Amino acid sequence: MEITQETASKQKLGYVVVRQGEEGYIGGYLCADERGVPIEFWHTTGSPVRADRLQVLLYGKTLKPELLGRHITGSLLGDEQGKPRIKPHVLLTEEDAILYGVDLPGITVILIEPVGSNQIINDECTCRRIVTGAGDVVIRWKQENTAEVEQLIPSLKSVDVLEPFKRIYALLDELGGKGSERNKE
C-alpha cells in the first residue's frame, strides 16, 4: 500500500496477534490509522515458528516471551534487513508474552483485554480500566512507558481497539487455509 502524506501524518495504531497452530506459531501485524483504516499488514503464515526440545530446555519460562515477543513480533515490525516498517505510535496486543518479550525503541506496547476476561488489576501504576470505542477494556503496560500511556489514553476513547484483532485472526485463517473452519463470533 502506498503511503501518502495524509497517511503519514495520522496517528498510527499497531495491532499484533500471535497464535499457536499445528505447524507452530504464526503472527499477524496490522498498522491502521485511528479510524481503523489499514495502512499495512504483514504475517508469518508462510513460515510458522516452532521451538525444538533444546530451545524449550534452554529458555525455560522465558521461551514464550522471547519467541512471541522478540522473534515473531520483531520480525513482523521489521523488514528482511531488520529495518522498521511503518512505525506505529502504539502497539496493541492481547498476549502478555508480547508485552514482556518485545523491546521496540520508540514504540509503546500495551496489552489490551476486554473487561471480564479474567484479568486481575494488581498494579494501578501499570494497569487500568479505561473506556474506548469498544467499551470498557483493561490495559497493561511496562512501568517505563507510563508517561506515554497516560498521553495515549484520551486518544483511545473513540477507537474500537478490539475489532482489528478480529480482522487479523480472520486474515490469518484465510491465509492459512482455515477461512471457513474458524468459529466466527
C-alpha positions in Angstrom: 0.0 0.0 0.0 1.4 3.4 -0.9 2.0 5.8 1.9 0.6 9.2 1.2 1.3 12.5 3.1 -2.2 12.2 4.6 -1.4 8.7 5.9 2.0 9.7 7.2 0.5 12.5 9.3 -2.2 10.5 11.1 -1.8 8.6 14.3 -0.8 5.0 13.6 -2.0 2.2 15.8 -0.3 -1.2 15.5 -2.1 -4.5 16.4 -0.2 -7.7 16.7 -1.5 -11.3 17.1 0.5 -14.5 17.6 -1.3 -17.8 17.6 -0.1 -21.4 18.0 -1.2 -23.9 15.4 -0.2 -27.4 14.5 2.8 -26.2 12.5 4.0 -23.8 15.1 3.4 -20.1 16.0 2.2 -17.7 13.3 1.7 -14.0 13.6 -0.1 -11.1 12.0 0.6 -7.3 12.3 -1.9 -4.6 11.2 -1.0 -1.0 11.2 -4.1 1.2 10.9 -5.0 4.8 11.4 -7.2 6.0 14.3 -10.3 5.2 12.2 -9.2 1.6 11.7 -8.3 2.1 8.0 -5.4 -0.3 7.2 -2.0 1.2 6.3 -0.1 -2.1 6.1 -0.5 -5.8 7.0 2.3 -8.4 7.5 2.0 -12.0 8.5 4.2 -15.1 9.1 1.8 -17.8 7.9 4.3 -18.9 5.3 6.9 -19.7 8.0 5.5 -20.9 11.3 7.9 -20.9 14.2 8.3 -23.9 16.5 10.7 -24.3 19.4 12.6 -27.6 19.5 13.3 -29.6 22.7 16.7 -28.0 23.2 15.2 -24.5 23.0 12.5 -25.4 25.4 15.1 -26.6 27.9 17.5 -23.8 27.3 15.0 -20.9 27.6 12.6 -22.4 30.2 9.9 -19.9 31.3 11.5 -17.2 29.1 10.8 -19.1 25.9 7.3 -17.7 25.1 8.1 -14.0 25.6 11.4 -14.5 23.6 9.7 -16.4 20.8 6.4 -14.4 20.6 7.8 -11.0 21.6 11.3 -10.6 20.3 11.4 -13.1 17.4 7.9 -13.1 15.8 6.7 -9.6 16.7 10.2 -8.2 16.0 10.2 -9.8 12.5 6.6 -8.6 11.8 7.6 -5.0 12.5 10.9 -5.0 10.6 11.8 -5.8 7.1 14.2 -8.5 5.9 17.2 -6.4 6.9 15.7 -5.6 10.4 14.8 -2.0 9.4 11.5 -0.8 10.8 8.5 -0.8 8.5 5.8 1.9 9.2 6.3 2.7 12.9 3.1 2.8 14.9 2.6 5.3 17.8 1.5 2.4 20.0 1.4 -1.4 19.5 -1.6 -3.2 21.0 -1.6 -6.9 21.7 -3.8 -9.4 23.5 -0.8 -11.6 24.5 1.2 -10.8 27.7 4.2 -12.7 26.4 4.5 -10.0 23.7 4.2 -7.2 26.2 7.0 -8.6 28.3 9.1 -10.1 25.4 9.3 -7.3 22.9 11.6 -4.3 23.0 10.8 -1.8 20.3 12.6 1.5 20.9 10.1 4.4 20.4 7.0 2.2 20.4 4.8 1.9 23.4 3.4 -1.7 23.8 0.0 -2.1 25.5 -1.7 -5.3 26.4 -5.4 -4.9 26.0 -8.2 -7.1 27.3 -12.0 -6.8 27.4 -13.3 -6.3 30.9 -14.3 -9.6 32.4 -11.6 -11.7 30.6 -10.3 -13.0 34.0 -7.7 -10.2 34.3 -6.6 -9.0 37.7 -5.9 -5.4 38.2 -3.0 -5.8 40.6 -0.8 -2.8 39.9 -2.6 0.5 39.4 0.6 2.1 38.1 0.8 -0.2 35.0 -2.8 -1.4 34.7 -6.0 0.5 34.3 -9.6 0.0 33.2 -10.5 2.6 30.5 -13.4 3.4 28.2 -12.8 3.1 24.5 -14.8 2.9 21.3 -15.0 -0.8 22.0 -16.4 -0.3 25.5 -14.6 -0.9 28.8 -11.2 -2.6 28.5 -8.3 -3.2 30.8 -4.9 -2.1 29.6 -1.4 -3.1 30.9 2.0 -1.6 30.1 5.6 -1.7 31.3 6.4 0.8 34.1 8.8 2.8 31.9 6.1 3.6 29.4 3.7 5.2 31.9 4.1 8.7 30.7 3.4 7.7 27.0 0.4 5.6 28.0 -1.1 8.5 30.0 -0.9 10.6 26.9 -2.4 7.9 24.7 -5.4 7.0 26.8 -7.5 10.1 25.7 -7.0 9.2 22.0 -8.2 5.6 22.6 -11.7 6.8 23.8 -13.1 6.9 20.3 -11.3 3.9 18.8 -12.7 0.4 18.7 -9.5 -1.1 19.9 -10.7 -4.7 19.8 -12.2 -5.0 16.3 -8.8 -5.0 14.4 -7.8 -8.2 16.3 -10.8 -9.9 14.8 -9.7 -8.8 11.4 -6.2 -10.2 11.9 -7.5 -13.5 13.1 -9.8 -13.8 10.1 -6.8 -12.8 7.8 -4.6 -15.4 9.4 -7.3 -18.1 9.0 -7.8 -17.1 5.3 -4.1 -17.1 4.6 -3.6 -20.4 6.4 -6.5 -22.1 4.5 -8.8 -22.2 7.5 -11.2 -19.4 6.5 -14.3 -21.5 6.7 -13.2 -23.5 9.7 -12.9 -20.9 12.4 -15.9 -20.3 14.7 -16.7 -16.7 13.9 -18.1 -14.6 16.7 
